[in-house]
Amino acid sequence: MTTKEFIKKLNESKIRQTDWLEDIEFEDSEMQKFFDASKVLKERLNRDEHRWYELSITVFQGPDGGIFGINSITQLYSEGSSLSDIYYHLQAYEMEEITTVSYTIKSEK
């Protein structure tokens, strides 16, 4: 399975998030193998805060070298809520790496 195929299949599956992203087990074993073989590059991008929870994108590098992001619930603000109370479906995106340059004040010695 390629990264593009994984993204398409995940979005078509409309998987409802009931566990934290690292604990999700996909019903399709091929999708599970792909997800397990992927590595996390960056967490909590594009944070979107709601009253009871936060959504953000976790970026992965797939086993084929492709880069994809999964938008999921990454924070609950209410102790009385669980992931299954929110009814959020995972969304996947093809991602690309962007290199940025930053500057800081040089310390004088």
C-alpha positions in Angstrom: 0.0 0.0 0.0 1.3 3.5 -0.9 0.9 6.6 1.2 -1.7 8.0 -1.3 -3.7 4.7 -1.1 -3.5 4.8 2.7 -4.8 8.4 2.8 -7.7 7.6 0.4 -8.7 4.4 2.2 -8.6 6.2 5.6 -10.7 9.0 4.5 -13.2 6.7 2.7 -13.4 4.5 5.9 -14.7 7.4 8.0 -13.1 5.9 11.1 -14.6 7.4 14.3 -11.9 8.3 16.9 -12.6 6.4 20.1 -8.9 5.9 21.1 -5.8 8.1 21.1 -4.1 8.1 17.7 -1.2 5.9 18.9 -3.7 3.3 20.3 -6.0 3.0 17.2 -6.2 -0.4 15.6 -7.5 -0.4 12.1 -9.9 -3.1 11.1 -8.1 -3.5 7.8 -4.8 -5.4 8.6 -3.0 -3.8 5.6 -3.9 -0.3 6.9 -2.7 -1.3 10.4 0.6 -2.6 9.0 1.1 0.6 7.0 0.3 2.8 10.1 2.6 0.7 12.4 5.5 0.9 9.9 5.2 4.7 9.6 7.1 7.0 11.9 6.1 10.2 13.5 7.8 13.3 12.2 5.9 16.1 14.0 3.0 16.3 16.4 0.4 19.0 17.2 0.5 21.0 14.0 -2.5 23.3 13.1 -3.9 23.2 16.5 -7.7 23.9 16.5 -9.1 24.5 20.0 -12.7 23.8 20.7 -14.6 24.2 24.0 -14.1 20.6 25.1 -11.2 19.4 23.0 -8.3 20.2 20.7 -7.7 18.9 17.2 -4.3 18.8 15.6 -2.3 17.1 12.8 0.3 14.4 13.5 2.7 14.1 10.6 4.1 10.7 9.6 6.5 9.3 7.1 5.1 6.3 5.5 7.2 3.1 4.8 7.3 4.1 1.1 8.8 7.5 2.0 5.6 9.5 1.5 4.5 12.1 4.1 1.0 12.2 5.5 -0.8 13.9 8.3 -3.8 12.6 10.4 -6.0 15.2 12.0 -7.3 13.8 15.3 -8.3 14.8 18.8 -5.1 15.3 20.7 -6.4 16.9 23.9 -9.5 16.7 26.0 -10.3 19.7 28.3 -13.2 18.2 30.2 -12.5 15.4 32.7 -16.1 14.2 32.2 -15.6 13.7 28.4 -14.1 10.8 26.5 -13.1 10.6 22.9 -16.2 8.6 22.0 -18.4 11.5 23.3 -17.1 13.9 20.5 -18.0 11.8 17.4 -14.9 12.9 15.4 -13.8 11.0 12.3 -10.1 10.8 11.5 -9.0 12.8 8.4 -5.8 12.2 6.5 -3.9 14.5 4.2 -0.9 14.3 2.0 1.8 16.5 3.5 5.0 18.1 2.2 8.0 19.3 4.2 8.7 23.0 4.2 12.1 24.3 5.4 12.1 27.7 7.2 14.9 29.9 8.3 14.8 31.8 11.6 17.1 34.3 13.3 18.1 35.1 16.8 20.2 37.8 18.5 23.8 36.8 18.5 25.3 36.7 22.0 28.3 39.0 22.4 31.4 37.6 24.2 
